[in-house]
């Protein structure tokens, strides 16, 4: 058949496989997620306990040594948790607010003393505190909290077994109070800090705002680029003026989008926006940065450059919900590290969950530099010859 002689017939299955392969890559980051080196803080204020004819004992330190030994798998793989020793509560709070730790475990000063009392006629259960840094990343902080809860539960089983074996060896009987204290020898108090709110969707609100803003920046950049491209320009001076107008119109659109999407999210969608004006201004800066970046690429390669940012949307969106410690080294180091939209998400987390107003932080500074560099490229492209046209006439 002549149809089989057409090369496009044989290209079809290859093209289909390439498309499947490319879009399957977007699923890999969210499949079989395994945390590695999640930073979790430990504050050990245990003062130890002195027993007759025995050296001073710090019972928690024994548990801590055991935890650190079992944290590193024998296979040589990276551990799920990276334990960070913190000196006190003030330093811990600063670290949680600075997004240094996903969770924390605090051991009180009387831990050893109360632990020893569990074998006495007047038992007192020691209490540990677990802090979960919800706003840093919902999935990672929840996972870190589960690990800490599991450690405390495991400690409870060990302590219960040791105390019961001690009573059995002595042939002693347990009082009602002692038996009651052994149900949970170590109690725990779990506190969420930098909370995401009571609504489960609030934790993903920075991510949910990304897609409409990114799509709007692509559409606006394409429309204004086409408008400038189709305008009648006969000199570099005219082209430079057109590029300047393109940038100025992008600034106007950014204010409309920034305040518009914030109003829609707060009033119609129902997301909790704690700082409306700061959020609107930040989203305006973000949109303007994205708009300039997309426009800069199109000014160099033409309208086909928009496809690059469509691919970035497909590849980048699945990564935004994951903490870097939950990604494979390839996605963490070679994809997520340079994604421009991650700075938008980081900035919104800072505004939504950590009570910080709009200030010159890492997210704002990076977005500003991206926009500034892109604006320079757009203006410099005024000296690029326009396709299918005669070279510009020399001014003067």
N, C-alpha and C positions, 0 to 999 in steps of 0.2 A: 504493500500500500504506500502511496506517495506521502501520506501523512507521517508515516514512520521515518521518512527521509528528512523531515523538518527537524532541525536541531533543537527547537524549543520544546518539542515533545520529550526529548531526553533530558532537557534541563529541568523540567517540572519536578521530577522526584528529588533531584539534588537540591533544588531551591526549597522544596517543602521540608527536607531534612535540616537545611541550614536555618530556616525560620524556627523550626521546633527546637533546635539546639540553642539558638540565641535566647528565645523566650523561656526555655527551661532553666537557663542560668539565673533568671530572676527568682526561681523557687528555691534554689540551693541554700541561700542563707537561712531560711526559715524552717528547713527540714533537719530533724535530729540536732536541735540546738543543744550544745553542751557548754556550760559556763567554764571559763578558765581564768584563774587568778582574779576572782571578784574581790576587790579590796574590802575587808571587813575589819573594823577596829575592835581592839580589846583594851579595856581599862581595868587593870587589876589593882584595886585598893586594899586587898586583903592584908591585914596586919599579922596574920598567923596566930598560933595559939601555943602557949607553953603548958606542957604536961609534966607531972612529977617524974624526975629522974630521966627525962627525955629532952633532946634538943628542940628548939622552937620549930614548929611545923607550919608550913604554908600549904594547906591541903589543895587550894585551887591551883597553885603552881605545878603540882603533880599532874593535875588534870590537863593543864595547859601544855605541859611537855608532851603528854600523850597525844593531845589533839594535833600538835605541830608535827609529831612523828608520823601519825596516820594520815595527815593531809597530803603528803607527797606519795603518789602511787608507786609501787615497786617497779612498774613498767617504764618509769622515767617520764611519763606524760606530765603535762602541767597540771597542778592541783586545781580543784574547783574554786578554792578560796585562798586568797593571799592575806594572811593575818598581819595586821599592823598594830604594834603596841603603842598606845597613847598614854601620856602621863596623867591626865586628869580630865575632869568633866568640862572645864572651860576650853581646853584644847580640842576635846571631842566635839563639842557643839560647834566650834569654828570649822572643824573639818567636815561635819555634816552639812553645814550651810554653804561650804565651799565646794560641795559635791566631790569630796575625796573618798567617802565610804558609802557603800550601799546599805550597810547595817552596822550595828555595834553591840558588843556584849560587855556589860559593866558588872564587875564583882565587888561587892561592898566590903568595907573594912572588917566587919565582924563575921565574914563567911566561915572561916575556919573554926572560930569559937562556937558558932551556932551548929556547925556540922558535928563537932565533938559532942555537943549537948544532946544530940539525937539518941545517944546511948545512955543518957542519964535519966533520972526520975523526972526531970523538968525539961523535956525536949523543946527546942525552938528551931523551926525550919529556916535555913538561910534563904534569902531571896536574891535572885539575880535579875538584872534589867536588860531587856532587849530593845534596841532602838532600830526601827526600820525607816530608812530614808526614802519615802515613797516618791517624792517629786523627782528624784534623780533619774530613775527609770523604773516603771511599774513592774515589769517582768523580772528584771535583775534584782531589785530590792526585795520582791516577794520571794524569789528563789533563795537569796541570802538569808532572809528571815526564816524560811523553812529549814535551812541547814542549821541555823543557830537553835531553833526549837528542837530539832532532832538531836543535837549535841546535849542539850539540857535533859531531854527525855532519856537519852542513853546514860547520862550521869546518874539520873534518878534510879535507873535499874541497877547500876553498879553499887551505888550507896546502899540501896535497900538490901541487896544480896549480902554485902559485907556486914551490915549491922545485924541482920538475921543470923548469919553464920556465927557472929560473935556471941549473940545471946544463946544460940544453940550449944556452942562450945562451953559456955559457962553454966549451962543447964538452968538459965534464968527464964522467967516468964515475963511477958510484956503486959504493961498496964494498958488501960483503954487509951490514955493520952499518947503513950508511945506507939501503939498500933495505929492510931489515927495519923500521927506525924509521918509514919512510914508509907502512907498512901502516895504522898508526893514529898519525899524528903527535902527536895530543893524546889521552892516555888519560883515562878518567873512572872515578871511584869513586862508586858509588851506595849511599847509606845510607838505610834506612828509620828514621825516628824516631817516637816515640809509636806504636809498632806495634800493629796490630790482632790479631796472632797468626797462627799458621800456618794456621788454618782460615778459609776464605774467608767463611764465614757470620758470623764474629766481628765484621767491620766493620759489619754490619747489625743486630747484637744490640740496640742501643738502640732501633732502629725496630721490631724484631720484638716487643719487650715492650710497645709502645704499644697495639696493638689489643686484646689481652685485658684490659689494665688499663682502657682507656677504656670497653669494653663492660661490664665489671664495675661501673664507677662509674655508668654509665647505669642498669643494672639495679637496683643498690642504692638509688640516689636515687629511682627510680620506686616501688619497693616501700615504702620508708619514707614517701614522700610520700602514697601511697594509704592507708597505715596511719594516718597522722595525719589525713588528710582524712575518713576514715570513723569516726574516734573521736567520741564524744559530748562536745561542748564547748559550754559555756553562757556563758562569760565570757572576756574578754581575758586574764585571769590564767591560766585553763586553757589557752588557746591558746598563750600564751607558754611555759608549762611544756611543752606538747606539742612546740613548736618546739625547745626546749632539749634535750628527750629525743631528737628527731630528729638534732640535731647531735652529741650525745654518742654515739648509736648509730653514726653515720657515722665517728666517731673510732675506735670499737672495730673496726668493719669494715675501716677503713683499715690497722690493724695486722695483721689477719688476711691481708688481700690483699697488703700490702707484703712481709711475711716469707714468705707462701705462694708468691707468684709468683717471688720470688728463689730459694727452695728448689727449686721445680719447674724453673726455668731452669738452675740449677747441677747438680742431682742427676739429673734425668730427661731434660731436653732436651740437656744437654751444653754449654751456653754457659759460657765461662770468666768467672766472677765473682771478680775479684781482691780485692775488699773486701766481704765478704758483709754484715756488719752495717751498714756505711755505705750500701750499696746498698739494703738492706731498709728502712732508715729513710727514705732519700730517696724510694723508691717509695711508702712510707706517706704521706709529706707530699704527694706528687704526687696519689695517689688521693684523699686528703682534700680537696685543693684542687679537683679535678675534681668530686668528689661535692657539695661546697658550691656550686660554680658552677652545676651542673645543678639542684640543689635550689632555689637562689635564683630561677632563671628559672621553674621550675614553680610556685613560691610566688606568682609574679606573674601568670602566664598559664594555669596549670593543667597537667594531664598532657600536653596537646598540645605543650607546650614541648619535650618529649623529641625531637620531630622535628627541631628545630633542631640538636641535637647529633648526630643520625644523619647529617644533611647535612654537618656539619663533619667527621665521620669520612670520608665519601666524598671531599670536596674536599681535606681536609688530608693524608690518608695519602700520596697520591702525591708531595706536596711535601717530605715529611720526608727522603727519600733524596737530595734535590738540594741542592747548595750554593746560597746566594742568588745567587751570580755566574752560575749556570747557568739562572736563571729569567728569564722576560720581565719587564719593569718592572711590569706590572700585577700578576702573581702575587707578585713580590718585595715590592712596596710596599703593596699593598692586601689581600693574603691572608696570605702567609707571615709578615709582620711582626707580626701580632696573633694568630696561632694559639697557643692556650695549650699545645698538646702539643709545640710546638717547644722549650719550656723543659725539658720532660721529657727529650727527646732530647739537648739540649745538656748537661744535668746528668749524664746517664748516660755521655756521651762523656768528660766530665771525670773521672768515676770510673773508667771502664773503661780508657781509653787514655793518660791524662795523669798517672796516679799520684797524683791529688789525693784526699784524704779528703773527707768531708762537711764543708762549711764554708759560710759566708754569702756565696755568690757570686750572680751575676746570676740564675741559674736558680732557686735556693732562695728568694731574696728576692722575685722576681716571683710564684712560686707561692704564697708565704706571703701576699702582699698580695691576690692573687686570692681566696684562701680567706677572709681576714679581711673583705674587702669583701662577699663573698657571705654570710658568716655574719651580718653586720649587716643585709643585706637580708632574710634569712630571719626574723630576730627582729622586724624592723620590720613584716613582713607579718602579724604577730599582730594588728595593729590594722586589718587589712583585713577588711571584712565577709565572712562565709562565704556562699557562694551558696545560694539557696533556703532561707535560715534567717532568723529574726528578728534584728534588731540585738542586739549583746551588751548584757546588763544592766550598769548602772553598778555598780562595786564600792563597797561601803560605803554 
